[in-house]
Amino acid sequence: MSPRKIGKKLKKVRLSLDLKQADVAGKAGISVNYYARIERDEENPTIETLEKILKVLKVKSSDILPF
């Protein structure tokens, strides 16, 4: 799984919802810095963390994951 595609897609969805990184991070229960690194493809989130982020963004994993 390519984290680059995940980060780029997460950012696109977040921006389309007019949310800040802090909004997503806070609602997902993770730090803003960690979420920012995920979007920049510097971190590969755990499945659990990714599920929390997807719930906040109200998208399905199939919309984000490159399968």
LUMTOR-989399 format. One record per residue: residue number from 1; y, z, x of N, C-alpha, C in turn. Coordinates in Angstrom, 2 decimals. Example, Ala and Ser with C-alpha at 12.3 -4.5 7.8 and 13.67 -1.06 7.14 Angstrom:
2
(tortor 1 (-5.69 7.80 13.19) (-4.50 7.80 12.30) (-3.30 7.80 13.20))
(tortor 2 (-2.25 7.08 12.85) (-1.06 7.14 13.67) (0.03 7.87 12.90))
This chain:
67
(tortor 1 (-1.17 0.00 0.85) (0.00 0.00 0.00) (1.23 0.00 0.90))
(tortor 2 (2.13 -0.87 0.64) (3.34 -0.98 1.45) (4.44 -0.09 0.91))
(tortor 3 (4.82 0.93 1.67) (5.87 1.82 1.19) (7.21 1.10 1.03))
(tortor 4 (7.41 0.01 1.78) (8.68 -0.71 1.67) (8.92 -1.20 0.25))
(tortor 5 (7.92 -1.75 -0.34) (8.08 -2.25 -1.70) (8.32 -1.10 -2.68))
(tortor 6 (7.68 0.02 -2.46) (7.83 1.16 -3.35) (9.27 1.68 -3.31))
(tortor 7 (9.78 1.91 -2.13) (11.14 2.43 -2.00) (12.18 1.53 -2.61))
(tortor 8 (12.03 0.24 -2.34) (12.98 -0.74 -2.88) (12.94 -0.77 -4.40))
(tortor 9 (11.74 -0.72 -4.96) (11.60 -0.74 -6.42) (12.13 0.54 -7.05))
(tortor 10 (11.86 1.69 -6.41) (12.38 2.95 -6.94) (13.90 2.93 -6.98))
(tortor 11 (14.50 2.45 -5.91) (15.96 2.39 -5.85) (16.51 1.47 -6.94))
(tortor 12 (15.88 0.33 -7.13) (16.34 -0.62 -8.14) (16.30 0.01 -9.53))
(tortor 13 (15.22 0.70 -9.85) (15.10 1.35 -11.16) (16.15 2.46 -11.29))
(tortor 14 (16.29 3.26 -10.26) (17.27 4.36 -10.29) (18.67 3.83 -10.54))
(tortor 15 (19.05 2.79 -9.84) (20.39 2.22 -10.01) (20.57 1.62 -11.40))
(tortor 16 (19.51 1.03 -11.94) (19.60 0.45 -13.28) (19.81 1.52 -14.34))
(tortor 17 (19.37 2.74 -14.05) (19.55 3.87 -14.97) (20.84 4.63 -14.68))
(tortor 18 (21.60 4.16 -13.70) (22.86 4.80 -13.30) (22.65 6.26 -12.90))
(tortor 19 (21.58 6.49 -12.14) (21.28 7.84 -11.64) (21.58 7.91 -10.16))
(tortor 20 (21.94 9.10 -9.71) (22.13 9.35 -8.29) (20.81 9.85 -7.71))
(tortor 21 (20.69 9.74 -6.40) (19.48 10.26 -5.75) (19.29 11.74 -6.07))
(tortor 22 (20.38 12.48 -6.14) (20.31 13.91 -6.43) (19.76 14.16 -7.84))
(tortor 23 (20.08 13.28 -8.78) (19.56 13.43 -10.14) (18.04 13.31 -10.16))
(tortor 24 (17.54 12.28 -9.52) (16.10 12.04 -9.49) (15.39 13.16 -8.73))
(tortor 25 (15.92 13.49 -7.57) (15.29 14.53 -6.74) (15.23 15.86 -7.49))
(tortor 26 (16.34 16.25 -8.10) (16.39 17.53 -8.81) (15.38 17.59 -9.94))
(tortor 27 (15.32 16.53 -10.73) (14.39 16.51 -11.86) (12.94 16.41 -11.41))
(tortor 28 (12.71 15.83 -10.24) (11.34 15.69 -9.72) (10.93 16.92 -8.90))
(tortor 29 (11.87 17.81 -8.64) (11.55 19.03 -7.90) (11.37 18.81 -6.41))
(tortor 30 (12.07 17.82 -5.86) (12.01 17.56 -4.42) (13.43 17.56 -3.87))
(tortor 31 (13.56 17.62 -2.55) (14.89 17.63 -1.95) (15.51 16.23 -2.00))
(tortor 32 (16.81 16.21 -2.02) (17.54 14.94 -2.03) (17.23 14.16 -0.75))
(tortor 33 (17.18 14.86 0.37) (16.90 14.18 1.64) (15.52 13.53 1.63))
(tortor 34 (14.54 14.21 1.07) (13.19 13.66 1.00) (13.17 12.42 0.10))
(tortor 35 (13.83 12.52 -1.05) (13.86 11.37 -1.95) (14.57 10.18 -1.29))
(tortor 36 (15.66 10.45 -0.60) (16.40 9.38 0.08) (15.51 8.70 1.13))
(tortor 37 (14.71 9.50 1.84) (13.81 8.92 2.85) (12.72 8.06 2.18))
(tortor 38 (12.29 8.45 1.00) (11.31 7.65 0.26) (11.92 6.30 -0.09))
(tortor 39 (13.16 6.32 -0.59) (13.83 5.06 -0.95) (14.06 4.17 0.27))
(tortor 40 (14.30 4.80 1.41) (14.54 4.02 2.64) (13.23 3.65 3.34))
(tortor 41 (12.13 3.99 2.70) (10.80 3.67 3.24) (10.49 4.38 4.54))
(tortor 42 (11.08 5.53 4.71) (10.79 6.35 5.89) (9.71 7.38 5.59))
(tortor 43 (9.42 7.59 4.32) (8.40 8.55 3.89) (7.46 7.86 2.91))
(tortor 44 (6.23 8.26 2.95) (5.24 7.78 2.00) (4.88 8.97 1.11))
(tortor 45 (5.37 9.00 -0.14) (5.16 10.17 -0.98) (3.69 10.35 -1.38))
(tortor 46 (3.34 11.59 -1.66) (2.00 11.87 -2.19) (1.93 11.30 -3.60))
(tortor 47 (0.73 11.14 -4.10) (0.55 10.65 -5.47) (1.24 11.60 -6.45))
(tortor 48 (1.11 12.89 -6.22) (1.71 13.89 -7.11) (3.24 13.73 -7.14))
(tortor 49 (3.84 13.58 -5.98) (5.29 13.42 -5.90) (5.71 12.11 -6.54))
(tortor 50 (4.98 11.06 -6.29) (5.31 9.77 -6.88) (5.22 9.84 -8.40))
(tortor 51 (4.23 10.53 -8.92) (4.10 10.68 -10.37) (5.32 11.39 -10.96))
(tortor 52 (5.81 12.42 -10.27) (7.00 13.14 -10.75) (8.22 12.22 -10.76))
(tortor 53 (8.37 11.44 -9.71) (9.51 10.52 -9.62) (9.43 9.48 -10.74))
(tortor 54 (8.24 8.93 -10.94) (8.06 7.91 -11.98) (8.35 8.47 -13.37))
(tortor 55 (7.99 9.72 -13.58) (8.26 10.37 -14.86) (9.77 10.48 -15.08))
(tortor 56 (10.49 10.88 -14.04) (11.95 10.99 -14.13) (12.57 9.62 -14.43))
(tortor 57 (12.07 8.59 -13.77) (12.62 7.24 -13.94) (12.07 6.54 -15.18))
(tortor 58 (11.09 7.16 -15.83) (10.48 6.63 -17.06) (9.89 5.23 -16.86))
(tortor 59 (9.14 5.09 -15.77) (8.44 3.84 -15.50) (6.96 4.12 -15.24))
(tortor 60 (6.15 3.10 -15.42) (4.72 3.23 -15.16) (4.45 2.92 -13.69))
(tortor 61 (3.39 3.49 -13.18) (3.03 3.23 -11.78) (2.79 1.75 -11.54))
(tortor 62 (2.29 1.05 -12.56) (2.03 -0.39 -12.39) (3.32 -1.20 -12.19))
(tortor 63 (4.47 -0.62 -12.60) (5.75 -1.29 -12.39) (6.25 -1.14 -10.95))
(tortor 64 (5.73 -0.15 -10.25) (6.21 0.19 -8.91) (5.20 -0.15 -7.82))
(tortor 65 (3.96 0.18 -8.05) (2.93 0.01 -7.01) (2.52 -1.45 -6.87))
(tortor 66 (2.38 -1.89 -5.63) (2.06 -3.31 -5.38) (0.57 -3.62 -5.48))
(tortor 67 (0.00 -3.50 -6.65) (-1.42 -3.82 -6.81) (-1.59 -5.12 -7.55))
